[in-house]
Amino acid sequence: MIDRTDASAVLCIGRVYCDLIFTGLSNLPVLGRELFANGMEIAAGGGAFIAAAHMAHVGRHSALVARLGTDALSREIEKQIRSMNIDLQFVESAEDAGPQVTVAAVVRDERAFLTRRAGPAQPSTLAAAFEWGQARHLHIAEYATLHEIPDLVTRAKKNGLTVSLDPSWDETLIYQPDLLHACAGVDIFLPNMEEAYAITGESTPENALAKLAGSFPVIALKGGAEGAWMLSGAQLVHKPAQPVVVVDTTGAGDAFNAGFINAWLNGEANTDCVEAGIHAGTLAVQVAGGAGVLL
């Protein structure tokens, strides 16, 4: 096993998307009718990229482990990705990796997504990423990635890394009865409230956390305007959201993940970890695009 004593970097694995973000909508589109948005942003997206960008923003060395297409949309978002202080040595360029597009319709503080995935999730650089001596932690940005690479957590653990996972909503996967079993070995589980309720069948944050505690040593539950909860051992923490003018909630959960994980890796108290996550998420919602605050 690689000696991780002096390692501090975070590997962020997941798909990279071209986000087409429509803002200023009064309601969602209806079949047969045209709807006009007040604003639109084209931005690099995907939980792995957004988390890595926010990690870099708080001073944590982060490396993106992903595949990126060679099409026009992929080349456009590559410019944005390269403008961030993210380590890109483990990004594989491949024709079948794009275009991966997400259309995000933002209505006040809620949003809906339509996404097209392309090619397999596993980059050819994964083994090299695990062997990288500077890595300390692996963040899996969506359960879909773990579903495609089922030995991902096992391999990370074998290489001495701690692991976090954001399940990220996927209608075809979120209700699968073996989801928690497939996540065995994950140290930090980072669902939002809707995902936690779908996975556990519960309808309150406290009950959902209690059920998830049987599978994960640390759970951070994101509640949007209701703030965030953390359960670690017997200690339950809840902190309210910070009141700000919300422009776009796309990527806010991934920004929260970055702030939370960074504080957790620093050994900070549970309350401070939750507050760090909320602060990072608050920055993200005030601009269009999950990493837009950093551009």
C-alpha positions in Angstrom: 0.0 0.0 0.0 1.2 3.5 -0.8 2.3 5.6 2.2 -0.3 8.4 2.4 1.1 10.1 5.5 2.0 13.4 3.8 -0.7 13.2 1.1 -3.5 15.8 1.0 -4.9 15.9 -2.5 -8.5 14.8 -3.4 -9.3 12.8 -6.5 -12.7 13.7 -7.9 -14.2 11.1 -10.3 -17.3 11.4 -12.4 -18.6 12.5 -15.8 -18.0 16.0 -17.1 -21.0 17.7 -18.7 -21.7 20.7 -20.8 -24.5 22.5 -18.8 -27.0 24.6 -20.7 -28.5 26.6 -17.8 -31.7 28.5 -18.4 -32.6 31.0 -15.7 -35.3 33.5 -14.9 -38.1 31.0 -15.6 -41.5 31.3 -13.9 -42.4 27.7 -14.4 -41.1 24.5 -16.2 -41.8 23.8 -19.9 -45.1 22.2 -20.8 -45.4 19.9 -23.8 -46.6 21.7 -26.9 -45.8 25.2 -25.6 -42.7 27.4 -25.9 -41.2 29.0 -22.8 -38.7 31.8 -22.8 -35.9 32.2 -20.2 -34.5 35.6 -19.1 -30.9 34.2 -19.1 -28.8 31.3 -20.3 -25.3 30.2 -19.4 -23.1 27.5 -21.0 -20.9 26.1 -18.4 -18.8 23.0 -17.6 -20.7 20.8 -15.2 -20.8 17.5 -13.4 -20.3 16.8 -9.8 -16.7 15.8 -10.1 -15.6 19.0 -11.9 -17.7 21.3 -9.7 -16.4 19.6 -6.5 -12.8 19.8 -7.7 -13.2 23.4 -8.6 -14.5 24.3 -5.2 -11.8 22.2 -3.6 -9.2 24.2 -5.4 -11.0 27.4 -4.4 -10.6 26.6 -0.7 -6.9 25.7 -1.2 -7.2 21.9 -1.4 -5.2 20.3 -4.2 -7.7 18.5 -6.3 -7.4 16.3 -9.4 -10.2 15.5 -11.8 -10.4 11.8 -12.9 -12.7 11.8 -15.9 -13.2 11.4 -19.6 -13.7 14.4 -21.9 -15.0 14.4 -25.5 -13.4 15.9 -28.5 -16.5 17.4 -30.0 -17.2 21.2 -30.2 -19.2 21.4 -26.9 -16.5 19.4 -25.1 -13.8 21.7 -26.4 -15.7 24.7 -25.3 -16.1 23.6 -21.7 -12.5 22.3 -21.7 -11.5 26.0 -21.9 -13.4 26.7 -18.7 -12.0 23.6 -17.0 -8.4 24.7 -17.8 -9.1 28.1 -16.3 -9.5 26.5 -12.9 -6.7 25.6 -10.6 -7.5 21.9 -11.0 -4.9 19.1 -11.6 -5.9 17.6 -15.0 -3.3 14.9 -15.4 -5.9 12.2 -15.0 -8.4 13.5 -17.6 -8.6 11.2 -20.6 -9.6 12.7 -24.0 -11.8 10.3 -26.0 -14.2 10.7 -29.0 -16.9 8.7 -27.4 -16.9 10.7 -24.2 -19.0 13.5 -25.6 -21.0 15.4 -26.1 -22.4 15.0 -22.6 -25.0 17.6 -22.2 -27.3 18.7 -19.3 -30.1 21.1 -19.8 -30.9 22.8 -16.5 -34.2 24.7 -16.1 -34.0 26.9 -13.1 -37.3 28.1 -11.5 -36.6 30.3 -8.4 -34.6 28.0 -6.0 -35.5 24.8 -7.8 -34.3 23.2 -11.0 -35.0 20.3 -13.4 -32.4 18.5 -15.5 -32.4 16.7 -18.8 -29.1 14.8 -19.4 -27.4 12.8 -22.1 -24.6 10.5 -21.1 -21.9 9.4 -23.5 -19.5 6.5 -23.5 -18.3 4.6 -20.4 -17.5 6.4 -17.1 -14.2 4.7 -16.4 -11.1 6.7 -17.6 -8.0 4.8 -18.8 -6.2 7.0 -16.2 -7.8 5.4 -13.1 -5.0 3.1 -12.1 -2.5 5.9 -12.4 -4.7 8.1 -10.3 -4.8 5.5 -7.5 -1.0 5.1 -7.6 -0.5 8.9 -7.3 1.4 9.5 -4.1 -0.2 12.9 -3.4 -3.8 11.5 -3.2 -5.4 11.1 0.2 -9.1 10.9 -0.6 -11.4 9.8 -3.4 -14.7 11.7 -4.0 -17.2 9.9 -6.2 -19.5 12.5 -7.6 -22.5 10.2 -8.5 -23.7 6.7 -7.6 -24.0 6.1 -11.4 -20.2 6.1 -11.6 -19.9 3.6 -8.8 -22.6 1.5 -10.4 -20.5 1.4 -13.7 -17.3 0.7 -11.8 -18.4 -1.5 -8.9 -14.9 -2.2 -7.5 -14.1 1.6 -7.2 -14.4 1.8 -3.5 -12.5 -1.4 -2.9 -9.7 -0.3 -5.1 -9.5 3.1 -3.4 -9.4 1.5 0.0 -6.7 -1.0 -1.1 -4.6 2.1 -2.1 -5.1 3.7 1.3 -7.7 6.4 0.3 -10.7 7.5 2.3 -13.8 7.7 0.2 -16.9 10.0 -0.1 -19.9 9.6 -2.3 -22.7 11.9 -3.4 -25.5 9.6 -4.7 -26.8 12.3 -7.1 -30.3 11.7 -8.4 -30.7 9.1 -11.1 -34.3 7.8 -11.5 -33.1 4.4 -12.8 -30.7 3.8 -9.8 -31.9 5.7 -6.7 -34.6 3.1 -5.8 -32.5 0.0 -6.3 -32.7 -2.2 -3.1 -28.9 -3.1 -3.3 -27.7 0.6 -3.4 -26.5 0.7 0.2 -24.8 -2.7 -0.2 -23.0 -1.4 -3.3 -21.7 1.6 -1.3 -20.0 -0.6 1.3 -16.7 1.0 2.5 -17.7 4.6 1.8 -16.6 6.9 4.7 -18.8 10.0 3.9 -22.2 9.8 2.3 -23.5 13.1 1.0 -27.2 12.9 -0.2 -29.7 15.7 -0.5 -33.0 15.3 1.2 -34.9 13.9 -1.7 -32.2 11.3 -2.4 -32.0 10.3 1.3 -35.8 9.9 1.5 -35.8 7.8 -1.7 -33.0 5.5 -0.5 -34.3 5.0 3.0 -38.1 5.2 2.6 -38.2 7.7 5.5 -39.7 11.2 5.4 -37.8 13.2 8.0 -34.1 14.1 8.1 -33.6 12.5 11.5 -35.1 9.2 10.5 -33.3 9.1 7.2 -30.0 9.8 9.0 -30.7 7.1 11.6 -31.3 4.5 8.9 -28.2 5.6 6.8 -26.0 5.4 10.0 -26.1 1.6 9.7 -24.2 1.9 6.4 -21.9 4.9 6.8 -19.8 6.3 9.6 -20.4 9.9 8.4 -23.5 11.3 6.7 -24.0 14.9 5.6 -27.6 15.5 4.5 -28.2 18.6 2.3 -31.6 20.3 2.8 -31.3 23.4 0.6 -33.1 26.3 2.2 -33.5 24.2 5.4 -29.7 23.9 5.9 -27.8 20.8 6.4 -27.5 17.9 8.9 -24.5 15.7 9.9 -24.6 12.5 11.8 -21.3 10.9 13.0 -21.5 8.4 15.7 -24.1 9.6 18.2 -23.6 13.3 17.4 -26.3 14.9 15.3 -25.6 18.5 14.0 -28.0 20.8 12.1 -27.2 24.2 10.8 -29.5 26.5 8.9 -28.9 27.9 5.4 -27.5 31.3 5.0 -30.0 33.8 3.5 -28.8 35.1 0.1 -30.3 36.0 -3.3 -30.4 32.7 -5.2 -29.5 32.9 -8.9 -28.9 29.2 -9.7 -28.8 26.2 -7.5 -27.0 24.1 -10.1 -23.9 22.6 -8.4 -24.7 23.9 -4.9 -24.7 20.4 -3.5 -21.3 19.7 -5.1 -19.9 22.9 -3.7 -21.2 21.9 -0.3 -19.4 18.5 -0.7 -16.1 20.3 -1.4 -16.4 22.6 1.6 -17.5 19.7 3.9 -14.8 17.2 2.7 -12.1 19.8 3.0 -13.0 20.6 6.6 -13.4 16.8 7.4 -9.9 16.1 6.0 -8.5 18.9 8.1 -9.9 17.2 11.2 -12.3 20.0 12.0 -15.2 19.6 14.4 -18.5 18.3 13.1 -20.2 21.7 13.4 -17.4 23.4 11.5 -17.6 20.8 8.7 -21.3 21.5 8.2 -20.7 25.2 8.3 -17.9 24.9 5.8 -20.2 23.0 3.4 -23.0 25.5 3.8 -20.6 28.4 3.1 -19.3 26.8 -0.1 -22.9 26.0 -1.3 -24.0 29.6 -0.5 -21.3 31.0 -2.8 -22.3 28.7 -5.6 -26.0 29.6 -5.7 -25.4 33.3 -6.2 -24.2 32.9 -9.8 -25.2 30.8 -12.8 -23.2 27.6 -13.2 -22.0 25.4 -10.4 -18.5 26.7 -10.5 -19.4 30.1 -11.8 -18.4 31.8 -8.6 -14.8 30.8 -9.4 -14.6 32.0 -13.0 
